[in-house]
Amino acid sequence: MLKRTSILLLTFLLVLSAAGAAMAASVEAEAFHRLKVTVPEVTKLELTKAGQTIEFEDIEEAGTYTTDESFTLTYRCNKKVNWQLKVEAGKFKDGQEELPVSALNIRIVDNNETYNILGQEAVLDTSLNTGAKEKTIEFLYELKIDSDFSDVYAGEYSNEVTYTLFVP
């Protein structure tokens, strides 16, 4: 019985010393820094020759007319929302007279894709396509007149094209 008590006592001492060693090993000190980086929101829309008048050549008959030069539109929105780049134009007017235009297109130079914006809004790009990166598109204006031109009065007909980076 003494042998059995010795074995139990020895086992108890081993368990106790192992537990003490584990407790001693788990004591530690800890300190930390929390790091923070801020990325500011950017909403950018830049149009070459913004606010200026862009002139087509003189129009004397029905046909398709394109601007002599191309323009660039640079935009970016890094907010994680469903932004849209929209463009729209009204009708060509001179006072009460209206030019019989069948289409006013924006033709993208890179892919030759066209968007008719005459009297309507067109979506050129969205956050789903471009994400947060900056993008620049180069484009031309294309004016189409299909109707009989013999009824058109002389004058300077104008129209305004509006670009909007819509960020909800």
C-alpha positions as CSV (number, residue, x, y, z in Angstrom):
1,M,0.0,0.0,0.0
2,L,2.9,2.3,0.6
3,K,4.1,1.7,-2.9
4,R,0.7,2.5,-4.2
5,T,0.5,5.7,-2.2
6,S,4.0,6.7,-3.4
7,I,3.0,6.2,-7.0
8,L,-0.2,8.3,-6.5
9,L,1.8,11.0,-4.7
10,L,4.4,11.0,-7.5
11,T,1.8,11.2,-10.2
12,F,0.1,14.0,-8.3
13,L,3.4,15.9,-8.0
14,L,4.1,15.4,-11.7
15,V,0.7,16.7,-12.7
16,L,1.0,19.6,-10.3
17,S,4.5,20.6,-11.6
18,A,3.3,20.3,-15.3
19,A,0.3,22.5,-14.6
20,G,2.6,25.0,-12.8
21,A,5.0,25.0,-15.7
22,A,2.2,25.5,-18.2
23,M,0.8,28.4,-16.1
24,A,4.2,30.0,-15.8
25,A,4.7,29.6,-19.6
26,S,1.4,31.2,-20.5
27,V,2.0,34.4,-18.6
28,E,2.9,37.0,-21.2
29,A,2.6,40.7,-21.8
30,E,1.0,42.1,-24.9
31,A,0.9,45.6,-26.5
32,F,-0.3,46.7,-30.0
33,H,-0.9,49.5,-32.4
34,R,-4.0,49.8,-34.5
35,L,-3.0,51.1,-38.0
36,K,-5.5,53.2,-40.0
37,V,-5.2,54.3,-43.6
38,T,-7.8,56.7,-45.2
39,V,-8.4,56.7,-49.0
40,P,-10.3,59.9,-49.7
41,E,-13.3,59.9,-52.0
42,V,-12.7,61.0,-55.6
43,T,-15.4,62.1,-58.0
44,K,-13.9,63.6,-61.1
45,L,-15.4,64.6,-64.5
46,E,-13.2,66.5,-67.0
47,L,-14.2,67.4,-70.5
48,T,-11.9,69.0,-73.1
49,K,-13.1,72.4,-74.2
50,A,-15.9,72.3,-71.6
51,G,-18.2,75.4,-71.8
52,Q,-17.0,76.2,-75.4
53,T,-18.9,76.2,-78.6
54,I,-18.1,73.3,-80.9
55,E,-18.9,74.1,-84.6
56,F,-19.9,71.7,-87.4
57,E,-19.1,72.7,-90.9
58,D,-21.9,74.6,-92.8
59,I,-24.8,72.3,-93.6
60,E,-26.5,72.7,-97.0
61,E,-28.1,69.3,-97.5
62,A,-29.1,66.1,-95.7
63,G,-26.3,63.8,-94.7
64,T,-23.9,62.8,-91.9
65,Y,-21.6,65.4,-90.5
66,T,-18.8,64.7,-88.0
67,T,-16.7,67.2,-85.9
68,D,-13.3,67.9,-87.3
69,E,-11.6,67.2,-84.0
70,S,-12.1,64.6,-81.2
71,F,-12.7,65.3,-77.6
72,T,-11.8,63.5,-74.4
73,L,-13.8,62.9,-71.3
74,T,-11.9,61.8,-68.1
75,Y,-13.8,60.5,-65.2
76,R,-13.5,58.6,-61.9
77,C,-15.6,57.7,-58.9
78,N,-14.0,55.6,-56.2
79,K,-17.1,55.4,-54.0
80,K,-18.5,51.9,-53.7
81,V,-21.9,52.8,-55.1
82,N,-23.6,52.2,-58.5
83,W,-22.5,55.4,-60.2
84,Q,-23.3,56.1,-63.9
85,L,-21.8,58.3,-66.5
86,K,-24.7,59.9,-68.4
87,V,-24.9,62.2,-71.4
88,E,-27.9,64.0,-73.0
89,A,-28.7,66.6,-75.5
90,G,-31.7,68.6,-76.5
91,K,-32.8,69.6,-80.0
92,F,-31.0,72.0,-82.4
93,K,-32.9,75.3,-82.3
94,D,-32.7,78.8,-83.6
95,G,-35.4,80.7,-81.8
96,Q,-38.6,78.9,-82.7
97,E,-37.0,77.1,-85.7
98,E,-35.9,73.5,-85.2
99,L,-33.2,71.8,-87.4
100,P,-34.6,68.4,-88.7
101,V,-31.9,66.3,-87.1
102,S,-32.5,62.5,-87.1
103,A,-29.6,61.7,-84.7
104,L,-26.8,63.3,-82.7
105,N,-24.3,60.6,-81.9
106,I,-21.3,60.4,-79.7
107,R,-18.9,58.0,-81.5
108,I,-16.2,56.5,-79.3
109,V,-12.9,56.5,-81.2
110,D,-11.5,53.3,-79.7
111,N,-14.3,50.9,-80.5
112,N,-16.5,53.0,-83.0
113,E,-19.5,52.5,-80.7
114,T,-22.2,55.2,-81.0
115,Y,-24.7,56.6,-78.6
116,N,-27.7,58.6,-79.9
117,I,-28.2,61.5,-77.4
118,L,-30.6,63.7,-79.4
119,G,-33.5,64.5,-77.0
120,Q,-32.6,61.6,-74.7
121,E,-30.2,60.4,-72.1
122,A,-27.6,57.7,-72.8
123,V,-25.5,55.8,-70.2
124,L,-21.8,55.7,-71.4
125,D,-20.4,53.8,-68.4
126,T,-21.2,52.4,-65.0
127,S,-19.4,51.3,-61.8
128,L,-20.1,47.7,-62.8
129,N,-17.9,48.1,-65.9
130,T,-15.1,50.4,-64.7
131,G,-15.0,50.1,-60.9
132,A,-13.0,52.7,-59.1
133,K,-10.2,53.3,-61.7
134,E,-9.9,56.5,-63.7
135,K,-10.9,56.2,-67.3
136,T,-10.6,58.5,-70.4
137,I,-12.6,58.1,-73.6
138,E,-12.0,59.9,-76.8
139,F,-15.0,60.7,-79.0
140,L,-16.4,62.6,-81.9
141,Y,-19.8,64.2,-82.4
142,E,-21.8,62.9,-85.4
143,L,-24.8,64.7,-86.7
144,K,-27.3,62.9,-89.1
145,I,-29.9,64.7,-91.1
146,D,-32.1,62.4,-93.2
147,S,-35.1,64.6,-94.1
148,D,-35.8,66.9,-97.0
149,F,-33.5,69.9,-96.4
150,S,-35.4,72.3,-98.8
151,D,-37.7,73.5,-96.0
152,V,-34.9,74.5,-93.6
153,Y,-34.5,78.2,-92.8
154,A,-31.1,79.8,-92.6
155,G,-29.8,80.4,-89.1
156,E,-27.4,79.3,-86.4
157,Y,-29.0,76.3,-84.7
158,S,-27.5,75.3,-81.3
159,N,-27.8,72.6,-78.8
160,E,-26.3,71.8,-75.4
161,V,-24.8,68.5,-74.5
162,T,-24.6,67.7,-70.8
163,Y,-22.4,65.1,-69.2
164,T,-23.2,63.9,-65.7
165,L,-21.4,61.6,-63.3
166,F,-24.4,60.4,-61.3
167,V,-23.3,59.3,-57.8
168,P,-26.2,58.2,-55.5
